[in-house]
Amino acid sequence: MATLHRPKTRAQTSAEQLRLLHLPDACLASIMAYACNGLPWKERCRLAEVCRAFHALFSACAFSHRPLVLNLNTISWRILESKRKAAARREAVAAVARVARSATHLALRYQLDPLCSLGLDALLAPLAPHVQVLEVEDGLCPQLLRVLGGGGWGALREVGLSGCNLWIDLEPAELALLEGQLAALPALTAKITKFECSCQGMAEGGESFRHLTALRSLELEDWMALDLLRDYSPLRTMRHLTRLVLSIVEDLEANLPDLRSLTQARPHVRELSLVGCYRASRGLAALPNLVMLDLQPLQGLDAGEDAAEPMAAAAWKASTLSELRWCGDLVFDGGDAPIQLPRLTALEIDEAYFPPSGFHTQLCASLTQLTSLRLVGGRCARLPPAISRLARLQVLAVDSCQLPAMPVAITALTAVTNLQLSNTGLAPHLPPWVLSMPVRKLWLANNALSCLLPPKAPKMSAAAYEARKRQWLSRLTHVCLSSNCLRELPSLLLQHAASLQELDLAYNHSLQISAKCADSVARVPSLRLLRLEKSYWLRLEDRWTKASLRAITRLKQQRPDMQVDFKHETPGGFRLAW
């Protein structure tokens, strides 16, 4: 006879259920990591509110894949503004301690105000055992060096120093103390891989960077010492240096042997930026192994008749380059083949004043392998029909200049997926040729657009035009229409852009949101970010009508998974800046 079981009571059933709190931490961490995969920061915060265990795990892994940024200036201000300064100091240390285990990448900005009475050692002590990468911006000081040299930073393997204008901001005695501390910490200097500083006021031969033999990236700036030749021979001892930026007004002709030796060594300098330098043209083609070259020569400098010609024309024959940024008038080296860049895939031309014939046809004919072309500033009246030869072009950007006349051949660029037409005077809609490109990312900031799509061409049927619009809109994933003249949300974009992930409509000051538009936005399945901010100089009631605020509130309720930014928030209490 079958045994009859008595039904379980509610208490027995509840006791047998598996609860989140009963799961081991490793299992909860896996659930949290799986749930957070691909979600924006705002949604991860909401997941953390599910239960206490998730909240603890979220705090423990909050910065495991992103840097923790401590703005020491902001922290000091928050403490000094607080009526309960002692409590604010304890809250700061406790907040850092809560996320310390996951903070493997730490970025420090500026310095602590001594008036806030918070020691840097107390603030950073919880982070010391876990930080592997440290970035310091305008914050190098004896106090920080004492903390870093005090032990406990066993996991630290990489340090970057930027914005260190030591030779301007510090008195000689203070600078000597700082340099003495660095010299006494060889274990720390061996981990400094990035150094960005000013040479202004620095005595020749007294460069502190000569001790930093582990540097991979070095940026030097000096705009005061005209024709003061620097000695770059100490750089030869930096066996790991691969990136060099010289923002220095000087004649580099005499220093080209040092630069050549840096590009010949192994590992060699692969990225070189020359900002303000002149007379460096003759040897640029002779620098081997360069992959990236950024040339921004000093404009308007009267350095002799032989200084400006042929500018840096030899750069067009640096055959190893894959990326070139040119600033100024285009001047090519002579010969039957003025351009010899077989590996170049990315070209950016800034502030170029093209001849009346327009953009140089030589570039289109010689650089058919280009995948990225950027025209920034300057004057470009038109593009030549030969642009159709750039069949591999994926990124086309025209920024901060009048949009040039486009030839019919522009429709042959069927590989362009990233189109940037920012600050080009576009109005009132896009030009028709844009619809012939398979664009996925569209950047149209700082124009005068009142609508998005152009009207139907006279020779095109209505059915063909509708089909083209739908196909073109369905591919868009990122659209930036900030700082334009839109009065309402682009309805066709919301209706057909099934792949849209981010939509930026910030600073369209005439824009208002209706309940119908909010419902249209809510129906876009893949949309995760909607930016609607307006100028923070305006009061909120001057930016949005009550109907718009109700529509935005309704949208946020309908789509809690979407981040909607419509106002500039000013936090009232203390918080960490990240």
C-alpha positions, -999 to +999 in steps of 0.1 A: +000+000+000+014+034-009+024+055+020+005+087+024+026+118+031+013+146+051+014+179+033+043+202+043+037+232+063+045+267+050+074+269+075+089+235+063+086+245+026+102+279+033+131+262+052+138+239+023+140+266-003+174+277-015+181+313-006+207+337-020+222+342+014+229+305+017+249+304-015+287+305-012+304+338-021+320+324-052+286+314-066+271+348-058+301+365-074+295+344-106+258+354-106+267+390-101+293+390-129+269+373-153+241+397-145+264+428-149+279+417-182+272+445-207+250+465-184+257+502-179+269+515-145+234+527-134+219+492-139+247+476-119+238+499-090+202+487-092+212+451-092+232+457-060+199+467-043+185+432-047+198+419-014+226+426+011+248+399-003+247+414-038+253+448-023+285+436-005+297+418-037+290+449-058+311+470-035+338+444-036+339+442-074+327+477-083+361+488-099+374+454-110+372+464-147+376+502-145+398+527-127+389+542-094+394+579-097+400+599-065+398+636-071+416+648-040+406+684-046+369+674-045+374+652-014+391+681+004+363+705-006+336+681+005+353+677+039+358+715+044+322+722+034+308+697+058+297+709+092+309+676+107+344+675+093+356+645+115+327+624+104+333+634+067+369+623+070+358+589+085+333+586+057+359+592+031+382+566+045+354+541+049+342+546+013+376+539+000+380+508+022+347+494+009+359+492-027+396+487-020+397+450-029+385+456-064+405+488-071+434+474-091+436+506-112+438+538-092+439+574-107+448+602-083+440+638-093+455+669-077+465+670-040+448+670-006+442+704+010+462+703+043+433+723+059+410+692+056+433+674+081+430+641+062+463+623+058+470+608+024+485+577+041+452+570+059+431+575+027+453+552+006+462+526+031+432+503+023+441+505-014+479+498-011+477+459-012+455+458-042+465+486-067+484+473-097+483+505-119+486+540-105+481+572-124+489+606-108+477+638-124+490+671-110+495+653-077+532+644-074+543+657-040+566+647-011+536+634+009+526+610-019+562+598-023+564+591+014+532+570+012+544+551-018+578+544-003+564+533+030+557+498+020+525+478+015+523+484-023+535+449-032+510+446-061+520+478-078+536+472-112+530+504-133+530+541-124+521+570-147+528+607-139+511+634-159+507+672-156+538+674-134+549+710-140+575+707-113+600+732-127+573+759-127+553+753-096+580+743-071+608+764-056+644+750-061+645+737-025+612+719-029+622+704-063+655+692-048+636+675-020+613+658-045+641+647-068+660+634-038+630+613-027+627+599-062+664+590-063+660+572-030+632+550-042+647+529-071+619+503-066+593+530-074+611+547-103+616+513-119+578+511-122+572+546-137+563+539-173+547+573-183+560+608-175+545+640-188+562+672-176+573+707-185+609+716-192+603+753-186+629+765-162+648+732-161+685+736-163+702+719-192+714+684-182+692+684-151+663+665-165+649+643-138+635+619-164+670+606-171+666+584-139+633+568-151+648+540-172+615+521-174+596+548-193+574+537-222+559+571-228+575+605-224+560+639-230+581+671-227+567+706-230+585+740-231+571+770-250+594+796-235+629+787-244+631+795-281+662+780-298+674+765-265+687+731-278+680+703-255+702+672-250+682+641-258+711+617-254+698+606-219+668+591-237+691+564-252+693+547-218+655+542-218+653+508-233+615+506-231+606+539-246+581+535-275+562+569-274+578+604-275+559+637-275+579+669-279+558+701-275+589+723-276+598+754-296+632+745-309+652+735-339+654+697-340+679+696-369+708+692-345+690+665-325+680+643-354+708+618-347+694+612-312+659+608-326+672+584-352+690+563-326+658+561-306+639+547-336+666+522-344+670+507-309+650+477-298+624+482-286+623+514-306+602+546-305+571+538-326+550+569-319+565+604-324+547+637-319+564+670-328+544+700-318+560+734-324+593+720-336+608+732-369+637+723-392+630+687-385+618+680-420+650+668-437+654+637-415+619+626-410+619+601-438+651+586-424+636+577-390+630+539-392+603+519-375+579+548-369+543+537-369+526+570-359+538+605-367+521+637-355+534+669-370+522+702-358+549+728-368+550+762-353+531+787-375+543+822-382+578+817-369+605+838-386+633+814-384+651+822-416+643+816-453+656+781-453+635+770-422+601+767-436+608+750-469+599+722-476+584+722-441+581+685-431+575+673-467+598+643-461+572+628-438+553+617-470+581+593-476+583+577-442+573+543-456+568+525-422+539+548-411+505+534-405+491+567-390+499+603-399+486+635-385+495+666-405+488+702-394+492+730-419+494+735-456+501+704-476+536+704-491+549+672-507+585+662-513+595+664-549+600+636-574+579+614-595+563+597-565+558+625-538+538+601-516+554+568-505+533+555-476+523+519-485+513+510-450+493+542-441+457+534-430+448+565-410+453+601-421+443+633-403+448+667-418+443+697-395+441+734-404+450+727-441+444+754-466+439+735-498+445+750-532+415+763-553+414+729-570+404+714-537+416+684-517+447+669-533+440+642-559+475+628-552+463+616-517+434+597-532+456+582-560+485+571-537+467+561-505+440+537-517+446+515-486+433+542-462+406+531-438+403+564-419+404+600-432+398+631-410+397+667-422+397+690-392+396+728-396+411+747-425+395+753-458+385+725-482+363+738-510+356+704-526+366+668-527+379+654-560+361+626-579+392+605-572+380+600-536+360+570-550+394+552-551+394+550-513+372+519-514+384+506-480+375+538-462+356+530-430+359+563-411+352+596-428+353+627-407+349+664-416+351+685-385+352+722-377+352+735-413+327+742-439+314+710-455+332+707-489+313+701-521+309+663-526+313+647-560+289+621-573+317+596-568+312+599-530+285+573-534+312+547-543+324+547-506+304+517-496+326+507-467+321+538-446+304+528-413+316+557-391+306+592-405+315+624-386+302+657-398+305+679-367+306+717-368+303+718-406+273+742-410+249+714-419+213+727-423+184+719-423+190+682-429+216+657-441+228+658-477+213+630-499+246+613-505+248+601-468+220+576-475+243+557-499+267+548-471+262+518-448+267+541-417+264+526-382+279+555-362+268+590-371+282+621-354+265+654-363+272+677-333+273+715-335+253+721-367+219+737-375+199+706-382+161+708-377+155+674-391+176+643-399+167+628-433+168+647-466+137+649-488+131+625-517+152+630-548+131+640-578+142+610-599+135+584-571+102+568-566+085+571-532+086+533-526+124+532-533+130+562-511+110+546-482+129+513-486+163+531-486+154+551-455+143+520-435+174+501-445+197+530-437+181+537-403+180+501-393+218+499-393+224+529-370+238+520-335+252+554-323+237+588-333+249+621-319+228+652-327+238+674-299+239+712-302+215+714-332+181+730-337+158+701-331+124+708-317+112+672-314+127+637-314+133+623-349+103+601-352+115+580-382+148+573-364+129+559-334+105+540-356+130+522-378+163+522-358+160+487-344+198+485-336+201+520-320+221+518-287+230+554-279+212+586-289+227+620-280+203+650-282+219+672-256+219+710-260+190+712-284+175+740-264+142+741-283+136+704-278+106+692-259+093+656-252+057+646-257+041+615-242+038+600-277+076+605-283+084+590-249+064+559-259+083+557-292+116+558-273+105+531-250+098+508-279+134+510-292+146+476-279+183+481-279+185+517-267+206+520-235+216+557-234+195+588-241+211+622-235+188+652-232+208+677-211+205+714-217+227+742-206+232+742-168+230+780-168+192+776-174+168+768-146+152+734-150+118+749-155+132+770-183+146+740-200+116+716-199+079+721-198+058+702-172+045+680-200+081+671-210+091+663-174+061+640-171+070+623-204+106+618-192+094+604-159+071+581-177+099+569-200+122+562-171+094+541-155+088+522-187+125+515-194+144+512-161+172+495-181+178+528-201+200+556-188+182+589-194+203+620-188+182+652-188+197+674-161+231+682-146+230+667-112+250+683-084+255+658-055+245+673-022+266+650+000+300+635+000+308+609-026+338+596-045+344+609-080+347+582-106 
